[in-house]
């Protein structure tokens, strides 16, 4: 079995590690399915299946992916180190979440051009709902007026928060409104950007 040795001592075999590398390429592009990658690379479903089953290392796709996404070549090849080097990439990976039966669940991630997001957002998170996407600021020092993702007695939902005197809040949505102490709810993140889909 031939072994290729690259810079920094990286050793790869052409017939091993292909599946993991394809998964990393999908992750760099933000694809949830391998067929999306196949379509992007212009290969048939059978072509993708052959590479996957044979575990063939996708050197050609890695080069294309690195050029298009600015993902780290070392990470694409080995899975080690950061996916993106900030100074070399205009893309930022943002974790996705969704609410299922009042509970927060992870939903992989999305890639955004840094010019799309506000420069003052420190730790963005994207909440995915059926007809909307919300970019949340998950790092904050205080609660300010606006739309927030909050946890109330173990249930998570979007609520409009308004500060009141004596460390109280007015909490409201389309159906109800009530007042409570600030400590009665757990803020998760403030909505900074909203995208609606018809």
C-alpha positions as CSV (number, residue, x, y, z in Angstrom):
1,X,0.0,0.0,0.0
2,X,1.5,3.3,-1.0
3,X,1.7,6.1,1.5
4,X,2.0,9.8,0.6
5,X,3.9,12.0,3.0
6,X,3.2,15.8,2.9
7,X,4.5,18.8,4.7
8,X,4.3,18.8,8.5
9,X,4.6,15.0,8.4
10,X,1.0,14.4,7.2
11,X,0.8,10.8,5.9
12,X,-2.1,9.6,3.7
13,X,-3.0,6.5,1.8
14,X,-5.0,6.9,-1.5
15,X,-7.4,4.1,-0.5
16,X,-8.0,5.1,3.2
17,X,-9.7,8.0,4.9
18,X,-11.8,8.9,1.9
19,X,-15.2,8.8,3.8
20,X,-14.0,11.0,6.6
21,X,-12.5,13.5,4.1
22,X,-15.7,13.6,2.1
23,X,-17.6,14.3,5.4
24,X,-15.2,17.2,6.1
25,X,-15.7,18.6,2.6
26,X,-19.4,18.5,3.1
27,X,-19.0,20.2,6.5
28,X,-16.8,23.0,4.9
29,X,-19.5,23.7,2.3
30,X,-22.3,23.4,4.7
31,X,-23.9,20.5,2.8
32,X,-26.1,18.2,4.9
33,X,-26.1,15.4,2.3
34,X,-23.4,13.8,0.2
35,X,-25.6,14.2,-2.9
36,X,-25.3,17.9,-2.5
37,X,-21.6,17.6,-2.8
38,X,-21.9,15.3,-5.8
39,X,-24.1,17.8,-7.6
40,X,-21.7,20.6,-6.7
41,X,-18.7,18.7,-8.1
42,X,-20.7,17.6,-11.2
43,X,-20.5,13.8,-10.5
44,X,-23.2,11.3,-10.6
45,X,-24.8,9.5,-7.7
46,X,-23.0,6.4,-8.8
47,X,-19.7,8.2,-8.9
48,X,-20.1,9.5,-5.4
49,X,-21.1,6.0,-4.3
50,X,-18.0,4.5,-5.8
51,X,-15.7,6.9,-4.0
52,X,-17.5,6.4,-0.8
53,X,-17.5,2.6,-0.9
54,X,-13.9,2.3,-2.0
55,X,-12.8,4.9,0.6
56,X,-10.8,6.7,-2.1
57,X,-9.2,9.8,-0.8
58,X,-10.6,12.8,-2.7
59,X,-7.5,14.9,-3.3
60,X,-9.1,16.7,-6.2
61,X,-12.2,17.7,-4.3
62,X,-10.1,18.9,-1.4
63,X,-8.2,21.3,-3.6
64,X,-11.5,22.6,-5.1
65,X,-13.1,22.9,-1.6
66,X,-10.1,24.7,-0.2
67,X,-10.1,27.2,-3.1
68,X,-13.9,27.8,-2.9
69,X,-14.4,27.9,0.9
70,X,-11.0,29.0,2.1
71,X,-11.1,26.0,4.5
72,X,-7.8,24.9,5.9
73,X,-6.1,22.4,3.6
74,X,-4.6,20.6,6.6
75,X,-8.0,20.3,8.2
76,X,-9.6,19.0,5.1
77,X,-6.9,16.4,4.7
78,X,-6.5,15.3,8.3
79,X,-9.3,16.7,10.4
80,X,-6.7,18.3,12.7
81,X,-6.6,22.0,13.6
82,X,-9.2,24.7,12.9
83,X,-11.5,24.4,9.9
84,X,-10.9,28.0,9.0
85,X,-8.0,30.3,9.7
86,X,-9.6,33.7,10.4
87,X,-7.0,35.8,8.6
88,X,-7.3,33.7,5.5
89,X,-11.1,33.3,5.3
90,X,-14.0,35.7,4.7
91,X,-16.4,33.0,6.0
92,X,-17.6,32.3,9.5
93,X,-19.2,29.1,10.7
94,X,-22.3,29.7,12.8
95,X,-23.9,27.0,14.9
96,X,-27.6,26.3,14.0
97,X,-30.2,25.5,16.6
98,X,-33.9,24.7,16.4
99,X,-36.7,24.4,19.0
100,X,-38.4,21.0,19.2
101,X,-41.2,20.7,21.8
102,X,-39.8,23.7,23.7
103,X,-36.3,22.2,23.8
104,X,-33.2,23.5,22.0
105,X,-31.6,21.0,19.6
106,X,-28.4,21.4,17.6
107,X,-28.9,21.6,13.8
108,X,-25.3,21.5,12.4
109,X,-24.1,24.9,11.2
110,X,-24.2,27.4,8.4
111,X,-21.5,29.4,6.7
112,X,-21.8,33.2,6.4
113,X,-19.7,35.8,4.6
114,X,-18.4,38.1,7.3
115,X,-19.8,41.0,5.4
116,X,-23.3,39.6,5.9
117,X,-23.1,39.7,9.7
118,X,-22.9,42.8,11.8
119,X,-19.3,43.4,12.9
120,X,-20.4,43.9,16.5
121,X,-21.8,40.4,16.9
122,X,-19.5,38.4,19.2
123,X,-20.9,34.9,19.3
124,X,-23.7,34.5,16.7
125,X,-26.1,31.5,16.7
126,X,-28.7,30.9,14.1
127,X,-32.2,29.8,15.2
128,X,-34.0,27.9,12.4
129,X,-37.7,27.9,12.2
130,X,-40.1,26.9,9.5
131,X,-40.5,30.2,7.8
132,X,-37.7,32.3,9.4
133,X,-34.1,32.4,10.4
134,X,-32.9,34.4,13.4
135,X,-29.3,35.4,14.1
136,X,-28.9,35.6,17.8
137,X,-26.2,37.3,19.9
138,X,-25.4,34.7,22.5
139,X,-22.8,36.7,24.4
140,X,-24.2,39.6,26.3
141,X,-23.7,41.3,29.7
142,X,-27.3,42.6,30.2
143,X,-30.8,42.3,29.0
144,X,-31.9,45.1,26.7
145,X,-35.3,45.7,25.0
146,X,-35.9,43.6,22.0
147,X,-36.8,40.1,20.8
148,X,-35.0,37.3,22.7
149,X,-34.8,33.5,22.8
150,X,-35.5,32.7,26.5
151,X,-36.1,29.7,28.7
152,X,-39.1,30.0,31.0
153,X,-39.6,27.1,33.4
154,X,-37.7,24.7,31.1
155,X,-39.5,25.7,27.9
156,X,-37.6,27.8,25.2
157,X,-39.3,30.3,22.9
158,X,-39.0,33.7,21.3
159,X,-40.3,36.5,23.4
160,X,-40.3,40.3,23.3
161,X,-38.6,41.7,26.5
162,X,-39.0,45.2,27.9
163,X,-37.0,46.4,30.9
164,X,-39.0,47.8,33.8
165,X,-37.9,49.5,37.0
166,X,-36.9,47.5,40.0
167,X,-35.2,44.7,37.9
168,X,-38.4,43.6,36.3
169,X,-39.3,42.6,32.8
170,X,-42.4,42.7,30.6
171,X,-42.5,39.5,28.6
172,X,-44.8,39.2,25.7
173,X,-45.6,37.4,22.4
174,X,-48.5,37.4,20.0
175,X,-50.8,35.9,22.6
176,X,-49.9,36.9,26.2
177,X,-48.0,39.4,28.2
178,X,-46.8,39.3,31.8
179,X,-44.4,40.9,34.2
180,X,-41.7,39.1,36.1
181,X,-38.4,39.5,37.9
182,X,-35.3,39.4,35.7
183,X,-34.1,36.3,37.5
184,X,-37.3,34.4,36.7
185,X,-36.3,33.7,33.1
186,X,-33.1,32.5,31.4
187,X,-32.0,34.6,28.4
188,X,-30.3,32.5,25.6
189,X,-29.7,35.2,23.0
190,X,-31.0,38.4,21.5
191,X,-32.3,38.5,18.0
192,X,-30.0,40.7,15.9
193,X,-31.1,39.8,12.4
194,X,-34.2,38.2,10.9
195,X,-34.8,36.6,7.6
196,X,-38.4,35.6,6.7
197,X,-39.4,33.1,4.0
198,X,-42.9,33.1,2.4
